[in-house]
């Protein structure tokens, strides 16, 4: 299994979940910087109401699960455990524009 589609879906789900959570959010952020670093503090107070209180964290968690799945798929694909033998074979470089190795046809015919 290729890891690109679950990765795209996981990013979209996490963005939707965090967007819902922060769109309905009310709160404040405070930062205190002090000379002895033990006195420095960062305080974040967030409160989310409405449908985002349940839907936002659920979409974010589902996105994280899919991110973990795509990460595992990418590791197994690199080790060669997923895919057919044709997928594991080395592909040569491909040309996007211009004639390929077959010089018998016009370049415009090759792109179709």
Beta strands, then each sheet from edge to edge (+ up, - down):
strand 1: 25-32
strand 2: 41-48
sheet 1: 1+ 2-
end
